[in-house]
Amino acid sequence: MLRDYSGVLNGVMWTQVAIAIIFIGLRMYTRQVIIRSVGWDDIVMLVNLISFVLYVTCISVGTQYGVGKKFADVPLADYSQAIKWEAIGQGARILGIAASKGSVALFLLRIVVKKWHVAILWFCIASTTILCIITTTLLFLQCKPMEYLWDRKIAGGYCWLNFTIVELFMGAWSALMDFVLAILPWHVVMGLNMKRKEKLTVAISLSLGMFAGVCSIVRTYELQALSSLNEYVCDIVPMLLWPSTEVLVTIICACIPVLRPLYVKIKYGSRGDSSGGRSYPLHDYDKKGSSEPSKGRNGGDSKIYMGPGASALHSTVKYADSDNQSEESILREINAQQKIMPTLNVHTSDRIKRTDEISVTYAKDSPV
């Protein structure tokens, strides 16, 4: 039986970090360069990446003191330091749970239109954030003095809380939120008037977070597999790998739906879609919501007002003739599209009614 898992920990975790950086880098490129619409979900995803890197860094430092090794192979002077860095990493990891769930929920807020959908998403964000803050606080305050958490030689020290129970509850809640965020898109997307194939594609891509929920369940189960305190730094290895796997899966699942426009661009080049569909100008919307036809520099394009201090966007609507359209361009801003739809003679209520498949191409102009 292997007595030193430190190499495995470092190899697997830093590989996961590299994959996460690639996916988030592609996400930011898609948002900034192709869609030109970086949102709070992207910013929170970057926070998630920072917490992930911090978590892996702390565990890597801990492996230098003995994390992943058998008790007999760890110098007594290093044992407490190994537990200390593992605990700091766990704190970063718990806060990262809030960031990962928040990013997914904020992305879904871009496409939902019903009030109860919005309420559920904000509940997920608020409840998970509050629980993560409480859990992180209890992690470091479970023992008096705090240093007794990693140094049991301190005279008079004691732990007043069984933190495993708190961790079990946090893991169960995290898994529940993953499943909620995975199931909700089906109710949203299936109500849209899109081709069935596209509905399934969008719904499945938005529901991949279910795999993160599975990882969370396995991680929660592994909490019960810890043996004696003397072998803690070795027995904790599965408990360290499963959370990092959960974070990576969450990042991948949250990025895949956003990367659809990049896939279209790569496959069809600068055209952005597979057809040379007809184009129609949109009208200019001012702060009061009134619309007037607006001419661009060449007298043929139009603008949409994006809010105080934002840039005006030259917009063109294309009617596509294939199934290779970007779902992101359809769903990206349903609320904004509802303001635009009257110019296209589209009747809206709580979902898209037109059967035509459209994509909106934007080009930035000077600030309005």
Stockholm file with secondary structure:
# STOCKHOLM 1.0

chainA/1-368         MLRDYSGVLNGVMWTQVAIAIIFIGLRMYTRQVIIRSVGWDDIVMLVNLISFVLYVTCISVGTQYGVGKKFADVPLADYSQAIKWEAIGQGARILGIAASKGSVALFLLRIVVKKWHVAILWFCIASTTILCIITTTLLFLQCKPMEYLWDRKIAGGYCWLNFTIVELFMGAWSALMDFVLAILPWHVVMGLNMKRKEKLTVAISLSLGMFAGVCSIVRTYELQALSSLNEYVCDIVPMLLWPSTEVLVTIICACIPVLRPLYVKIKYGSRGDSSGGRSYPLHDYDKKGSSEPSKGRNGGDSKIYMGPGASALHSTVKYADSDNQSEESILREINAQQKIMPTLNVHTSDRIKRTDEISVTYAKDSPV
#=GR chainA/1-368 SS CCSBCHHHHHHHHHHHHHHHHHHHHHHHHIIIIIICCCCHHHHHHHHHHHHHHHHHHHHHHHHHHTTTBCGGGSCHHHHHHHHHHHHHHHHHHHHHHHHHHHHHHHHHTTTCCSHHHHHHHHHHHHHHHHHHHHHHHHHHHSEESGGGGTCTTSTTCEECSCHHHHHHHHHHHHHHHHHHHHHHHHHHHTTSCSCHHHHHHHHHHHTTTHHHHHHHHHHHHHGGGCCCGGGHHHHTHHHHHHHHHHHHHHHHHHHTGGGHHHHHHHHHGGGCSSCCCCEEECCEECTTSCEECCCCTTSSCEEECCCTTCEEEEEEEEECCSSCSCHHHHHTTHHHHHHHGGGGTCCCSSSCCCCSCEEEEEEEEEEC
#=GC SS_cons         CCSBCHHHHHHHHHHHHHHHHHHHHHHHHIIIIIICCCCHHHHHHHHHHHHHHHHHHHHHHHHHHTTTBCGGGSCHHHHHHHHHHHHHHHHHHHHHHHHHHHHHHHHHTTTCCSHHHHHHHHHHHHHHHHHHHHHHHHHHHSEESGGGGTCTTSTTCEECSCHHHHHHHHHHHHHHHHHHHHHHHHHHHTTSCSCHHHHHHHHHHHTTTHHHHHHHHHHHHHGGGCCCGGGHHHHTHHHHHHHHHHHHHHHHHHHTGGGHHHHHHHHHGGGCSSCCCCEEECCEECTTSCEECCCCTTSSCEEECCCTTCEEEEEEEEECCSSCSCHHHHHTTHHHHHHHGGGGTCCCSSSCCCCSCEEEEEEEEEEC
//
